């Protein structure tokens, strides 16, 4: 959320209020208005942080945090984890590990095309695909995306009858 429009509105209101005075009063008001912008940003951040704390208390299972990034306020909403819950895919961090993946040539070519179309490397594209699949899996039961022609059909068959469930 850009705070500049709010601090600019405050500055304009102060200058407009001083327009009734003489030139010296107007110049003083303009200087004060410019000087109050950073203070106004901090006051807005404090108000947004208080609001985030109230929202966090009402949600119970989530924490809302507001931070400043330059002149912009950034809102971060995270699910609270307990010792019993594993971390969400977004919360997983750690060392990067190397994996060897064997794909049929046509699938690799399609993946490379998709990566190029996305403007990322094949490695980044594959990492994003795994991330998306894990995120979907961690959401639990419900409608799933069709994995395409490469899905594992064996896992959907009853091992006793070899029939589709």
KABEL-V372423 format. One record per residue. PHI is phi in degrees with one decimal (* if undefined). NEAR is the number of other ideal C-beta (glycine too) atoms within 8 Angstrom. D_CENTER is the distance of its C-alpha to the mean C-alpha in whole Angstrom. Layout:
# KABEL-V372423
PHI,NEAR,D_CENTER + PHI,NEAR,D_CENTER
This chain:
# KABEL-V372423
*,7,13 + -75.3,6,16 + -90.6,13,19 + -57.0,7,22 + -65.6,7,23 + -76.5,9,23 + -70.1,14,25 + -65.8,9,27 + -64.3,8,28 + -62.1,12,30 + -59.8,12,31 + -63.4,9,33 + -65.3,8,34 + -65.1,12,36 + -66.6,12,37 + -64.4,7,39 + -66.0,8,40 + -81.5,12,42 + -62.5,7,43 + -74.2,4,46 + -87.3,8,47 + -77.2,5,49 + -61.0,5,48 + -65.1,7,47 + -64.2,9,46 + -64.7,12,43 + -66.3,8,43 + -64.6,9,42 + -63.9,13,40 + -64.1,10,38 + -65.8,8,38 + -64.4,9,36 + -62.4,13,34 + -65.8,8,32 + -71.6,8,33 + -83.7,12,31 + -59.4,12,27 + -67.8,7,26 + -65.7,8,27 + -63.7,12,26 + -59.9,12,22 + -65.1,8,23 + -65.1,8,24 + -62.5,12,21 + -62.1,12,19 + -62.7,8,21 + -65.2,8,22 + -65.5,12,18 + -65.9,10,18 + -62.9,8,21 + -61.9,9,19 + -61.3,12,16 + -64.5,9,19 + -66.2,8,20 + -64.7,9,18 + -58.9,10,17 + -65.5,7,21 + -74.5,6,21 + -78.7,8,18 + 66.2,6,20 + -95.5,5,18 + -135.7,10,14 + -119.4,7,14 + -109.5,12,12 + -132.3,10,12 + -117.4,13,13 + -130.8,7,13 + -100.8,10,15 + -128.8,6,14 + 70.5,4,17 + -98.4,8,18 + -107.5,9,15 + -91.2,12,13 + -112.4,9,10 + -102.5,10,9 + -122.9,8,7 + -113.7,7,8 + -128.8,9,10 + -77.8,6,13 + -71.7,8,16 + -107.7,8,18 + -109.6,5,21 + -63.4,3,24 + -78.5,3,25 + -91.7,6,21 + -72.2,4,20 + -66.0,7,16 + -72.0,9,14 + -60.7,9,13 + -68.5,6,10 + -90.8,8,12 + -72.4,7,15 + -138.4,3,16 + 144.5,4,19 + -68.7,3,22 + -85.9,4,21 + -118.8,4,24 + -92.6,4,26 + -131.8,4,27 + -100.0,4,30 + -125.2,5,29 + -105.9,3,32 + -124.7,7,32 + -66.6,5,34 + -57.4,6,35 + -64.1,6,34 + -67.1,9,30 + -62.7,9,30 + -62.0,8,31 + -63.8,8,28 + -64.8,12,25 + -63.8,9,26 + -62.6,8,26 + -64.0,9,23 + -63.7,13,22 + -62.5,7,24 + -64.0,6,23 + -85.0,7,19 + 75.6,4,20 + -128.5,7,19 + -72.9,6,22 + -60.1,8,23 + -60.8,6,22 + -65.0,9,18 + -62.9,13,18 + -64.7,11,20 + -60.6,8,18 + -64.3,9,15 + -65.0,8,17 + -65.2,8,18 + -56.7,9,15 + -62.1,8,14 + -65.0,8,18 + -66.7,9,17 + -60.9,10,14 + -62.2,9,17 + -65.9,6,19 + -72.7,8,18 + -70.9,6,17 + 96.7,4,21 + -66.3,2,24 + 145.0,5,23 + -63.9,2,23 + -115.1,6,22 + -71.5,4,22 + -71.1,5,25 + -72.6,6,25 + 89.1,5,28 + -71.3,3,31 + -99.0,5,30 + -65.6,7,30 + -86.2,5,32 + -74.7,7,34 + -63.2,5,36 + -70.8,5,34 + -96.6,7,34 + -96.9,11,38 + -73.5,8,40 + -63.1,5,42 + -75.5,4,45 + -105.6,6,46 + 60.2,6,43 + -103.6,6,42 + -68.5,6,39 + -79.5,5,38
